[in-house]
């Protein structure tokens, strides 16, 4: 079984609770106006990788980076629900947690048979489309005030009362080729303050 992905990070501290492996899938059927990563919409822009190969990368990260879980972003993860569900199940068998984002509502996903394995393997689901008129970065990991947290297992339930105190963060990486990449949540104003756009090409990944 295969997935079409944008990229993955073996280690990140800003894409969910604790230290995590983060996977951005490629392809999105929702395509929210004002989306920060429109280059992840078309599946043609992604690369194909087997679920087994991705799992080996996650297992390697678990051994080398002391991660506590995996985060699935997009694109739209539930557009590839069956393959991602298989990967999520394997991740849980490894003793790691799963956090999944979706532009669909939880109530919609519950009705779709192909989504059940991914939902059952997800500890924390964040749902709802990004709505640019409701831009709100006051809560961690979400971009607009309509988006919701669903604690589908007890694992992260304790965070529910702490969300407003958990600020958003970003990570900045400089590649060997000098390309600067950013992941996490930040306003465009913040990014402009950090970088001179005339000097750096930014690859924003959130």
MOZIRA-V626776 format. One record per pair of residues at least 12 apart in sequence whose C-alpha atoms are under 10 Angstrom apart, sorted by the first residue. I is the first residue (numbers start at 0). J is the second residue. Records with the same first field share a line. If there is no record, write none. Layout:
# MOZIRA-V626776
I->J  J
This chain:
# MOZIRA-V626776
0->48  49  50  51  81  82  83  85  86
1->47  48  49  50  51  52  53  79  81  82  83  86
2->24  25  45  46  47  48  49  50  53  76  79  80  81  82  83  86
3->23  24  25  26  42  43  44  45  46  47  48  49  50  74  79  82
4->22  23  24  25  26  39  42  44  45  46  47  48  72  73  74  76  79
5->22  23  24  25  26  38  39  40  41  42  44  45  46  47  72  73  74  204
6->21  22  23  24  25  39  45  46  73  204
7->20  21  22  23  24  53  56  57  70  71  72
8->20  21  22  23  56  57  60  69  70  182
9->21  22  56  57  58  59  60  61  63  64  66  69
10->57  60  61  63  64  65  66  68  69
11->64  66  69  70  169  170  182  183
12->66  168  169  170  182  183
13->139  140  166  167  168  169  170  182  183  184
14->69  70  71  72  98  139  140  167  168  169  170  182  183  184  205
15->68  69  70  71  97  98  99  123  139  140  167  183
16->67  68  69  70  96  98  123  139  140  155  158  165
17->65  66  67  68  69
18->61  64  65  66  67  68  69  70
19->57  60  61  64  65  66  67  68  69  70  95  96  97  98
20->56  57  58  60  61  64  65  66  67  68  69  70  71  97
21->57  68  69  70  71  72  97  98
22->53  57  69  70  71  72  73  76  99
23->39  45  70  71  72  73  74  75  76  204  205
24->39  40  42  45  46  47  71  72  73  74  75  76  77  78  79  83
25->38  39  40  41  42  43  44  45  46  47  72  73  74  75  76  78  79
26->38  39  40  41  42  43  44  45  73  74  75  76  77  78  79
27->39  40  41  42  73  74  75  76  77  78  79  101  102
28->40  41  42  74  75  77  78  102  103
29->74  75  78  101  102  103  128  129
30->74  75  102  128  129
31->102  128  129  130  131
32->128  129  130  131  132
33->129  130  131  132  134
34->74  128  129  130  131  142  205
35->129  142  184  186  187  203  204  205
36->73  74  202  203  204  205
37->73  74
38->74  204
39->73  74  75  204
40->73  74  75
41->74
42->74
49->82  86
50->82  83  84  85  86  87  89
51->85  86  89
53->86
54->85  86  87  89  90  93
57->69  86  89  90  93  95
58->89  90  93  95
61->90  93  94  95
66->95  96
67->94  95  96  97
68->90  91  93  94  95  96  97  98  122
69->87  90  91  95  96  97  98  99  121
70->87  96  97  98  99  100  121  123  124
71->83  87  97  98  99  100  101  121  124
72->98  99  100  101  125  204  205
73->99  100  101  102  204  205
74->100  101  102  205
75->99  100  101  102  103
76->99  100  101  102  103  114  117
77->99  100  101  102  103  108  111  113  114  117  118
78->101  103  113  114
79->113  114  117
80->108  111  112  113  114  115  116  117  118
81->112  113  114  115  116  117
82->113  114  116  117
83->99  114  116  117  120
84->113  114  115  116  117  118  119  120  121
85->116  117  120
86->116  117  120
87->99  116  117  118  119  120  121
88->116  117  118  119  120  121
89->120
90->120
91->120  121  122
92->120
95->122
96->120  121  122  123  152  154  155
97->117  118  119  120  121  122  123  124  154
98->118  120  121  122  123  124  125  149  150  151  155
99->117  118  120  121  122  123  124  125  126  149
100->121  123  124  125  126  127  128  140  141  146  147  148
101->124  125  126  127  128  129  146
102->125  126  127  128  129  146
103->125  126  127  128  146
104->124  125  126  127  128  146  147
105->118  124  125  126  127  147  148  149
106->126
108->126
118->151
119->151  152
120->151  152
121->149  150  151  152
122->149  150  151  152  153  154  155  156
123->148  149  150  151  152  153  154  155  156
124->147  148  149  150  151  152
125->140  141  146  147  148  149  150
126->141  145  146  147  148  149
127->141  143  144  145  146  147  148
128->142  143  145  146  147
129->141  142  143  144  145  146
130->142  143  144  145  146
131->143  144
132->144
133->145  146
134->186
135->186
136->166  167  184  185  186
137->162  163  164  165  166  167
138->161  162  163  164  165  166  167  184
139->162  163  164  165  166  167  168  183  184
140->162  165  166  167  168  183  184  185  205
141->167  183  184  205
142->167  184  185  186  205
148->162
166->184
167->183  184  185
168->182  183  184  185
169->181  182  183  184  185  190  205
170->182  183  184
171->183  203
172->202
177->199  200
178->199  200  201  202
179->194  199  200  201  202  203
180->199  200  201  202  203  204
181->201  202  203  204  205
182->202  203  204  205
183->203  204  205
184->203  204  205
185->203  205
190->203
